[in-house]
Amino acid sequence: MEKEVPLLKGEENRRWGPIAGEFNRVNFIALPMIVVTVSQFLLRVSPMFMLGHVSKLSLSGASIATSLCNVTGFSLLQYRRVGTYTYGATLCLFLVCVPVSILWIYTEKILIFMGQDPLISAEAGKFAIQLIPTLFPYAVLQSLVRYLQTQSLILPMLWSSLASLCLQLPLCWAFVFKFDLGSGGAALSIGISYWFNIVVLVLYVKCSSTCKKTRSSLSRDVFATTREFFRFAVPSAVMVCLEWWSFELVILLSGMLPNPQLETSVLSICLTITSLHYHIPYSFGAAASTLISNELGPGKPEAAKVALGAVLVLAVAEFLVASTTIYICRTILGFAFSQEMEVVNGVEQMIPFLCLSIIMDSLQSVLSGVARGSGWQHIGAYVNLGAYYLVGIPVALLLGFVLKLKGEGLWSGLVAGATVQSLSFCLITALTNWEKQAEEARRRIFTEKFPDENQPI
């Protein structure tokens, strides 16, 4: 019996060794991305933590303005996933910024036309105009981020994002509270932080030897990329933004409820919390997408399944810890955003719904990454469209306005949409034939490497 012990340990090591290695591979990709995406997200939403301590109107106005600006501007600029020329991307995004800026100037009139509260509309209109100077540096930053991502240069983005956040937080606090600039100071701190981030990344690109082969000078070729950019970027942006827009739409709808300042403030706090957490499972999903596509390409379906299992284990453990922590802190969580007990109590009532949406959203985010890694982007678009616009939003309208459940009803609609989305992706993943996916991936690679001689190049 004693002689069998080393053998058993060896077998155990051989069994768990690949899984432990897969955990390390996932974390190597996901953890830096979590820091980068969370830091960049906080640059834009950290004023919400501070404006709520100024007044309920400031928070609700900034929330409505941010929701409208996300739908009409920031979301379209962030998800440019194709195109390889940074100059061309920057030029195109600058062109998009011009009509978006004009639209933001009329935010107050648009919100009043939509039936929003006049006081909130006025505050939101002012904040949207103040956000216009942040739109253009945001466009440049997104182009630089994609440029570095294509070369797997994560660490420069990580350090620049952290440095920008460390600059922005004290700046925002000083502008809002010390200099009494309110929402204008919050917007100014965002713009300064974006430009600081850009300067740091540009210096890295110019001075680092790792970017030597990809650096290029400004030439006429930049203009040749604009047509390709819009041809691929517009449908890609719409596909990815379908889910994002549904959440922002619920915030806009909350402005039409009785006591709109309270409802908008509470739901915007919930959206900020769930959006902040979303970057964690999204990063795990990105890791899944990268690892699975890398395994399917060489024809390793078993390795792809191991990668999927490792990502799911880590993601499930994370969202269980996150949702449990948020529920335990439900009585004090609202104080991070406001000192008004009405708002704090409203957030506490929403926490059970928020925890459910975090669980469902985390699961679908990871499985969406699996879909991207397997080349199912078109299926993901149909799932998002059906889950949120055929189920989520109608349920939110029914519960929020018809059954008069107010904010809880609107958020329950989002939970319903996320549940349908998660179940759909679970079913798709469970029915996947990984051997067939590996064969198709290899066929695509073979076709790309050996094109038909009769096809134009």
Residue pairs with C-beta under 8 A, 6 or more apart in sequence:
18 306
19 306
19 309
19 310
22 291
22 306
22 307
22 309
22 310
23 310
23 313
23 314
25 287
25 291
25 307
25 310
26 284
26 287
26 288
26 291
26 307
26 310
26 311
26 314
27 314
29 283
29 286
29 287
29 290
29 291
30 283
30 284
30 286
30 287
30 314
31 283
32 154
32 155
32 158
33 154
33 283
33 286
33 287
34 279
34 280
34 283
35 158
35 161
35 162
36 154
36 157
36 158
36 161
37 279
37 282
37 283
38 276
38 279
38 280
39 158
39 161
39 162
39 164
39 165
40 141
40 145
40 161
40 164
40 197
41 275
41 276
41 279
42 165
42 168
42 276
43 161
43 164
43 165
43 168
43 190
43 193
43 194
43 197
44 66
44 74
44 134
44 190
45 66
45 272
45 275
45 276
46 165
46 168
46 169
46 172
47 62
47 172
47 176
47 183
47 186
47 187
47 189
47 190
48 59
48 62
48 63
48 66
48 268
48 269
48 272
48 337
49 336
49 337
50 172
50 173
50 176
50 177
50 186
51 58
51 59
51 62
51 176
51 182
51 183
51 186
52 58
52 59
52 265
52 269
52 337
52 338
52 343
53 337
53 338
53 339
54 176
54 182
56 261
56 262
56 265
56 338
56 340
56 342
56 343
57 119
57 120
57 123
57 261
58 123
58 182
58 183
59 264
59 265
59 268
59 337
59 338
59 343
60 120
60 123
60 255
60 260
60 261
60 262
60 264
60 265
60 268
61 119
61 120
61 122
61 123
61 124
61 126
61 127
61 183
62 123
62 124
62 127
62 183
62 186
63 124
63 251
63 264
63 265
63 267
63 268
63 271
64 111
64 116
64 120
64 121
64 123
64 124
64 251
64 252
64 255
64 264
64 268
65 107
65 123
65 124
65 125
65 126
65 127
65 128
65 131
66 127
66 131
66 268
67 248
67 249
67 251
67 252
67 268
67 271
68 104
68 107
68 110
68 111
68 124
68 128
68 248
68 252
69 104
69 107
69 128
69 131
70 244
70 248
71 241
71 244
71 245
71 248
71 249
72 100
72 103
72 104
73 97
73 100
73 103
73 104
73 135
74 135
74 138
75 237
75 241
75 244
75 245
76 96
76 100
76 237
76 241
77 93
77 96
77 97
77 135
77 138
77 139
77 142
78 142
79 236
79 237
79 240
79 241
80 89
80 93
80 142
80 143
80 146
80 229
80 233
80 236
80 237
81 146
81 232
81 233
81 236
81 240
82 228
82 229
82 232
82 233
82 236
83 89
83 225
83 228
83 229
83 232
83 233
84 150
84 225
85 216
85 221
85 222
85 225
86 143
86 144
86 146
86 147
87 216
87 218
87 222
87 225
88 222
88 223
88 224
88 225
88 226
88 228
88 229
89 142
89 143
89 146
89 225
89 229
90 139
90 140
90 143
91 222
91 223
91 226
92 225
92 226
92 229
92 230
92 233
93 139
93 140
93 142
93 143
94 136
94 139
95 226
96 139
97 135
97 136
97 139
100 135
101 132
101 135
103 110
104 128
104 129
104 131
104 132
104 135
105 128
105 129
105 132
106 125
107 121
107 124
107 125
107 128
107 129
108 121
108 122
108 124
108 125
108 126
108 128
109 125
111 120
111 121
111 124
111 125
111 255
112 118
112 121
114 252
114 256
115 255
115 256
116 124
116 252
116 255
116 256
116 260
117 255
117 260
117 261
119 261
120 255
120 260
120 261
120 264
123 183
126 183
126 184
127 183
127 186
127 187
130 183
130 184
130 187
130 188
131 187
131 190
133 187
133 188
133 191
134 187
134 190
134 191
134 194
137 191
137 194
137 195
137 198
138 194
140 198
141 194
141 197
141 198
141 201
144 198
144 201
144 202
144 205
145 157
145 201
147 205
147 214
148 154
148 156
148 157
148 201
148 205
149 157
151 210
151 211
151 214
153 210
153 211
156 201
156 204
156 208
157 201
159 200
160 197
160 200
160 201
160 204
161 197
163 196
163 197
163 200
164 193
164 194
164 196
164 197
164 200
165 193
167 192
167 193
167 196
168 189
168 190
168 192
168 193
171 188
171 189
171 192
171 193
172 185
172 186
172 189
172 190
174 185
175 181
175 184
175 185
175 186
175 188
175 189
176 182
176 185
176 186
179 185
181 188
204 211
205 211
205 215
206 215
239 377
239 380
239 381
239 384
242 381
242 384
242 385
242 388
242 389
243 384
243 388
243 421
246 388
246 389
246 392
246 393
246 414
246 417
247 271
247 274
247 275
247 414
248 271
249 393
250 267
250 271
250 393
250 396
250 410
250 411
250 413
250 414
251 264
251 267
251 268
251 271
253 396
253 397
253 400
253 410
254 260
254 263
254 264
254 267
254 407
254 410
255 263
255 264
256 401
257 263
257 400
257 401
257 406
257 407
257 410
258 406
262 342
262 343
262 346
263 346
263 406
263 407
265 337
265 338
265 343
265 346
266 343
266 346
266 347
266 350
266 407
267 350
267 407
267 410
267 411
269 334
269 337
269 338
269 343
269 347
270 347
270 350
270 353
270 354
270 411
272 337
273 326
273 333
273 354
274 354
274 357
274 358
274 361
277 319
277 322
277 358
277 362
278 361
278 362
278 365
280 318
280 322
280 362
281 315
281 318
281 319
281 361
281 362
281 363
281 365
281 366
282 365
282 369
284 311
284 314
284 315
284 318
284 365
284 366
284 369
285 311
285 315
285 365
285 366
285 367
285 368
285 369
285 370
285 372
286 369
287 311
287 369
288 307
288 308
288 311
288 366
288 369
288 370
288 373
289 369
289 370
289 372
289 373
290 373
291 304
291 307
291 311
291 373
292 304
292 307
292 308
292 370
292 373
292 374
293 372
293 373
293 374
293 375
293 441
295 301
295 303
295 304
295 307
295 438
296 304
296 373
296 374
296 434
296 437
296 438
296 441
296 442
297 441
297 442
297 445
298 442
299 438
299 439
299 441
299 442
300 438
301 434
301 435
301 437
301 438
302 434
304 373
304 434
304 437
304 438
305 434
308 370
308 429
311 366
311 369
311 370
312 366
315 362
315 363
315 366
316 363
318 362
319 358
319 359
319 362
319 363
320 359
322 358
322 362
323 355
323 358
323 359
326 333
326 351
326 354
326 355
326 358
327 351
327 352
327 355
330 347
330 348
330 351
331 348
333 347
333 348
333 351
334 343
334 344
334 345
334 346
334 347
334 348
335 344
337 343
337 347
338 344
346 407
349 408
350 407
350 408
350 411
353 408
353 411
353 412
353 415
354 411
356 415
357 411
357 414
357 415
357 418
360 415
360 418
360 419
360 421
360 422
361 418
363 422
363 425
363 426
364 418
364 421
364 422
364 425
367 422
367 425
367 426
367 428
367 429
368 380
368 425
370 425
370 429
371 377
371 379
371 380
371 425
371 428
371 429
372 380
374 432
374 437
375 437
375 440
375 441
375 444
376 428
379 428
380 425
383 421
383 424
383 425
383 428
384 421
386 420
386 424
387 417
387 418
387 420
387 421
387 424
388 414
388 417
388 421
391 416
391 417
391 420
392 413
392 414
392 416
392 417
392 418
392 420
393 413
393 417
394 413
395 412
395 413
395 416
395 417
396 409
396 410
396 411
396 412
396 413
396 414
396 416
397 413
398 409
398 413
399 405
399 408
399 409
399 410
399 412
399 413
400 406
400 407
400 409
400 410
400 413
401 409
403 409
405 412
451 457
